[in-house]
Amino acid sequence: MDSKEYIASGILELYVAGALSEKENEEVHAMMQKYPEVTQEVLSIEAAIVSLTAATAKKDTTATFDAIKDRLQLSDNAVDETPVIPLKKGNSIFRYAGWAAAVVFATGLVFTMMLKNNLESEIEVVRSEREALKKQIYQANSDLTAASELLDVLRTKDIISVSLGGQAVSPESYAKVYWDKKANNVYLDLQGLPEPPPGKVYQIWSLKLDPLTPTSLGIIADFTTDNDKVFDLQNTNESEAFGITLEPAGGSESPTMEQLYTLGVVASNP
């Protein structure tokens, strides 16, 4: 139900009159917070009731009774004087004060609830930002730890470094392979490769040269989303060279030589 339908339903008049249940009052409060025009309508209804009360209040009849009292006192021939009881002047200011207090209270209540909700929203935003910052700090610390561990590995004397140069399909491409023969791992620095087109992935090959025998080490499925472009794969082969080709998503059983991006030969085998 939108604000216009809600206003036309008549529930706001019952709300001002105090004829709603607690649940219905909460519903009205929620609509007042959501729609400023509903809040304005409530204030308008309260103001109308105040005006109506003032218009229908009993008139001050003190002057009329005073005139009657004077006429009775001027009767010289009256045998028995009838005592005239002075009438207290009626005052409707208390009626007005009551309604005014109700309006002020309702306005203050609405403002307080709106302020409370705004503060709760701001607190939730701050809480979310704090959690996001904690995750960023944790991720940064994890990245630093991983980078430090990788540097320790790459600096060991048993690591074989192999440079891979660009081939005919992409002469400007380059990559580097760090082969840890003891751990049967290769670390790939692929910063020099372009982003693969949609539906394509880079596939890494271990090569035996005589006869030429390629063995797939795996595909780099997360190349685009990885920031540092450093990857590690298992390699249990007696590799004599390494090559990288561009293949359909999921990889190929044998390398597509027309899509050979980089190739490098292992200089020595410790």
N, C-alpha and C positions, 0 to 999 in steps of 0.2 A: 504494500500500500504506500503510495507516495504522500507527500506532505499535504497536498490539496485535499485528497480523499480523507486523510486522517483528520484534518481540521473540520471537514464537512460532516464527519461521523457523529459529532456531538459529544465525544468523550472528553474534550477539553472543558466543557461546561461542567460535567460531572466531577472532573478533577478539581476545579476551582471550588466547587460546592463541598468537596470532601466526601463524595459518595462512592469513591472507588475502593477496591481492595488494595492491599499492599502490592500484590503482583501487578495490578493495573497501573498503580502509581509509578512503579519502577519502569513500566513500559512507556508511560508518558514522559518520564525523566529522560529515558533513552532517546525518544523522538525529539525532545527539546534540545538535546545535545547534538543530534544529527542534523536537525533542520532549524536554522535561526528563525524562519517564519513561524514555526510552531511555538517557539518561545515568545515571539512578539504577539501571537494570537492569545496566549495565556495572559500576558500582561494587559492586552486590550480587554479581555473578558473581565479581569479583576477591576480595571478602571471603570468599565461600564457598570459593574455592580456597585462600586462606590458612588458613581453619579446617580444611579437609580435609587440607592438608599437615601442620598441627600434630597432627591426630588420628592420622595414619598414620606420623608420625616414629618412628624406632626408639627404644625405651625405654632409659633409662640403666641399663646392666647392670654398672656398676662395682662396686656392693656385692656382687653375686653372685661376681664374680671375686676380690674381696678376701677373701671367706670361704673360697673354694677355696684361695687362696694361704696363708692362715693355717693351714688344715688340713695342707697339705703341709709347712709349716715346723715343725709340732708332731710330726712323725713322727721319734722318737728312734732307731729301728732302721734308718732308711734308710741304706744304704751310700753311695750317691752322692746328693748333694743336687742336685736339678734346679733350676737358677736360674729364678726367676720374674721374668718381664719385666713391669714395671708397665704397666698399660694406661692410656692417656690417656682422660680423660673426654670422651665425645662431647658436642657442644653443637650444638643445632639452632637456636640464635639467628640464625645466618647465613641459614638458610632463611627464617625469619620476616622478617629484615631485607630480604632480596631481594624478597619479595612485597610487603612494606610500601613499599619504594622504588618498586616497579612501580605500586602503587595511587596513591602520591603523585604520581608522574610523570604517570600517565594523568589524574588529577584536575587537575593543574596545566596539562596540555596542553589539556584541554577548556576550562578557565577562560580560558586565554590566547587560544584561538581565538574564544571567545564575546566576550571583551573586544575583540579585534581587529575582529571583525565589527561590534560596536556602534560602535566608533570610526569605522570606514569609513562606516557609515550616517550618523553625525553629520556627518562631513566632507561627504558627498554632500548632506545637507540644507543645510549652510552654503553649499556651492557653488551649489545651486539658488537659495537666497535671494539670494545675491550677484548671480547672473545676472538674477533678476527685478528687483532694485533697479537694476541697470545699465539695463535696458530702461525702467523707470519714469523714471529720470533722463533718458535719451535722449528718451523721449516728451515729458517735461515741457519739455525744451529745444526740441524741435521745435514744440510747441504755443506756447511763448513767442515763437519766431521767427515762426511763422505769424500769431500775434496782432499782433505788432509790424508785420509787413508789411501786414496788413489795416488797422490804424489809419493807417498812412502813406497807404494808398489812400483811405480814407474822409475823410481830412482835406484832400485836394486840392480846389482850388476848382472843378474841372470835374465833381465828383460831384453828381448830382441826387438829393436825398433825397425820398422819397415815403412818407407815412404811410398805412397801410391800416387802416381802422376795421372793427369787427365788424358783421356783417349779421344779418338776421332769424333765421337758424338758430343763430347763436352770437354774441349781442350783446356779450359780454364779451371776445371774441377781438380781437387786434390784431397787426400786423406792421409791418415797415419794409423798404423797398426802397432800396438805394443803387445808382444807375445810373451806370456809367462809360461814357458814349457813345463816347469815343475808343477805349477798349479793347473795346467791344461786350460788356461784362459787367454783370451785376446781382448784387449781394450782398444776401442776404435774412437779416434777423434775425427768426426765427420763434419767439422765446421766448414770445410771447403766444398761441400756438395750443395747444389741448389735444392730448393723445396721440390719434392716430387709432385707431379700433377695428380689430380683426383683419380682414385682408383689404381694408383701405382705405389710400389714400395721398393726400397733398396734391399737387395739380397747380397749377403756376404759369402764369398767362396774361398775355400782352401784349395790350392792347386798343386798337383804333382805335374812336373813338366815333361817327363819322358817315360811313357807316353803322356800326353796332356789328359789329366784326370781331375775334373772338378768335383768337390764335395761341398754341399751347402752347410754353412755354419748357422744359418737362420736369417730371418728378415728383420728389418728395423721398422716396426709398425707404428711406433710413437715418435718418429723423426720430427714431425711438424710441431708437436706439443712439448718436446724436450727443449729446454732453454740452452743448456751447455753443449748439446750435440755430442756427448761422450757416452758410449755404450760398451757393455761387456758381454761376451759370448763364450761358450765352451768350445774348446778346440783340442781334440785328442789326436789330431792327424799329424803326420810328419810333413808339414807344409813346406813347399819350396817357393810358393808365391801366394799372393792374396789378390783377389779381384772383387769389384763391386759393380753389379749390374742393376738396371731398373727393370722391375718385373711387375706383372699384374698382382693385385692385392691377393695375399695368401702365398705368393712365391711360386717358383717353377722348379721342375725336377732337374733341369739342366739350364745353364746360363744362356741368355739371349745375347749373343756376341755383338749384334748390331746396337745393343743398349749397354755396352761395357763403358762405364763412366771412369773408373780408375783401375790401375794395375800396378803392382809392385813385387819385385823379386826379393826373397830373403837372401841377404848377402852372405851370411855364414850360419852354420848350425853348431853352436857350442856343444 
